[in-house]
Amino acid sequence: MTDHLPAYMAEYVRASLSGADPSSGTDPFPSGTDRPYIVFSDVDETLITVKSMFDFLHYQLVRRHGAAGEEEYERIRAVIGRRAAGGAPRSDINRLYYSHYTGESVETITRLAQDWFSERTTSTRGFYIDSTRRALREHRAAGAPLVLVSGSFPPLLEPLAREIGAETVLCTRPLTEDGRYTGEVATPVIGEGKRAAVLAHLAARPGIDPRDCFAYGDHLSDLPMLELVGHPVAVGEDPELRAHLAARRPETTATR
């Protein structure tokens, strides 16, 4: 697995799995087969190359409505873009996205999501970020449970979880009534929402020391999750995220 990882990530993951500190050989919080640990991973642009919510939104609108669907997608993206540019919190943007599913059939969206996942994973276009996927496979082979943590929603994440062998999905869950989406969500699993979700997951597993756990993320909004574990790994090149993790433990940052 590590033969295909970027140099920083490969060295760090290999050393951590063996129970050694990549820099000193005296890691005070070893992870490996001697102690159980959990691996948390963001999804969009950490495990897969696309932003799943928007990629799927475009897919299902165009598939169902053709050119009119393309126009609707561009309209929605423009509205969300203006809100984001205006400084709206990411959790509010997450809620705004799901408001566009108001009245949609859960069954229909789930079926379309299965088609989306099938098409994306069988196309020649790269869907997975191979370095992260290989790292997660190695963790799973070592016996660690995988947990996906995302602001995306179950129809998109559950097929992915089955594919990579993740046992749990912590995500934004749109509310439903009579088999249709209401347009509301429970708690957006974005930023501090990720921290809360991971903390709750760890609290239910007192035998797991968070210092032994790993977390993978690509954006500064993943920092609330990454800060909770002893082994945070930055995927990609977000300069702010890399700076934060480098200040904590220089060997934890990785490039893609």
Order of alpha helices (4+ residues) and beta strands (2+ residues): alpha-beta-alpha-alpha-alpha-alpha-alpha-beta-alpha-beta-beta-beta-alpha-beta-alpha-beta-alpha
